[in-house]
Amino acid sequence: MHLRKPIVVNKTYKPVLIFKDGVELKECASIQEAAHYLKGHTLCTAMPYRHIIFDETWIYEGIRYRFTTDPEVKKEKLKEMKIQKKALF
């Protein structure tokens, strides 16, 4: 399945698209906004940061959520995580 990928427009707007069962649900301005939105949307107690950053499928109560972002945003975030030694490598 081909999912639309957003493109970074400026330094503050680093969009993330959220897909619910293959249908575009919402476009958020950042990874943090996407995680907060999903937490409220699903009423889940944890925010799926890792799934958003690594473009992994997140399954919650039988519903599949997918995420896309600009590859440059992903690369920048992974570099930042590695510097902060938060990466799970």
C-alpha positions as CSV (number, residue, x, y, z in Angstrom):
1,M,0.0,0.0,0.0
2,H,1.4,3.4,-1.0
3,L,0.8,6.1,1.7
4,R,1.2,9.8,1.0
5,K,4.3,11.3,2.5
6,P,4.4,14.9,3.7
7,I,7.2,17.2,2.9
8,V,8.9,19.6,5.4
9,V,8.0,23.2,4.6
10,N,10.1,25.0,7.2
11,K,12.1,24.3,10.4
12,T,9.0,24.4,12.7
13,Y,6.5,22.4,10.6
14,K,7.7,18.7,10.4
15,P,4.5,17.0,9.4
16,V,3.4,13.5,10.3
17,L,0.5,11.8,8.6
18,I,-1.6,9.3,10.6
19,F,-3.4,6.5,8.8
20,K,-6.1,4.4,10.4
21,D,-6.7,1.0,8.6
22,G,-5.2,2.5,5.4
23,V,-7.3,5.7,5.4
24,E,-5.7,9.0,6.2
25,L,-6.9,10.2,9.6
26,K,-5.0,13.3,10.4
27,E,-2.0,15.4,9.5
28,C,-0.1,16.7,12.5
29,A,2.6,19.4,12.7
30,S,5.1,17.2,14.6
31,I,5.9,13.8,16.0
32,Q,4.9,15.1,19.5
33,E,1.6,16.4,18.2
34,A,0.8,13.1,16.5
35,A,1.6,11.1,19.6
36,H,-0.6,13.4,21.8
37,Y,-3.4,13.2,19.2
38,L,-3.3,9.4,19.1
39,K,-3.3,9.2,22.9
40,G,-6.5,11.3,23.0
41,H,-8.1,9.6,20.0
42,T,-7.5,6.0,21.3
43,L,-7.6,6.8,25.1
44,C,-4.4,4.8,25.3
45,T,-2.3,5.4,28.4
46,A,1.0,5.5,26.4
47,M,2.1,7.5,23.4
48,P,3.4,5.6,20.5
49,Y,6.5,7.8,19.8
50,R,8.7,4.8,18.7
51,H,6.1,3.7,16.1
52,I,5.8,7.2,14.7
53,I,9.6,7.7,14.5
54,F,10.4,4.3,12.9
55,D,7.3,4.3,10.6
56,E,6.1,1.1,12.2
57,T,2.5,-0.2,12.2
58,W,0.9,0.3,15.6
59,I,-2.0,-2.0,16.4
60,Y,-4.3,-0.9,19.1
61,E,-7.6,-2.7,19.9
62,G,-7.5,-4.4,16.5
63,I,-7.1,-1.2,14.5
64,R,-3.9,-0.7,12.5
65,Y,-2.3,2.8,12.6
66,R,0.5,3.8,10.2
67,F,2.6,6.9,10.1
68,T,4.5,8.7,7.4
69,T,6.8,11.7,7.6
70,D,9.5,13.4,5.5
71,P,12.6,11.1,5.4
72,E,14.7,14.1,6.5
73,V,12.6,14.5,9.7
74,K,13.1,10.8,10.5
75,K,16.9,11.0,9.8
76,E,17.2,14.2,12.0
77,K,15.2,12.6,14.9
78,L,17.2,9.4,14.8
79,K,20.4,11.4,14.8
80,E,19.2,13.4,17.8
81,M,18.2,10.2,19.7
82,K,21.6,8.6,19.0
83,I,23.3,11.7,20.4
84,Q,21.1,11.6,23.5
85,K,21.7,7.8,23.8
86,K,18.0,7.1,23.8
87,A,18.2,5.0,20.6
88,L,17.6,1.3,21.0
89,F,20.5,0.1,18.8
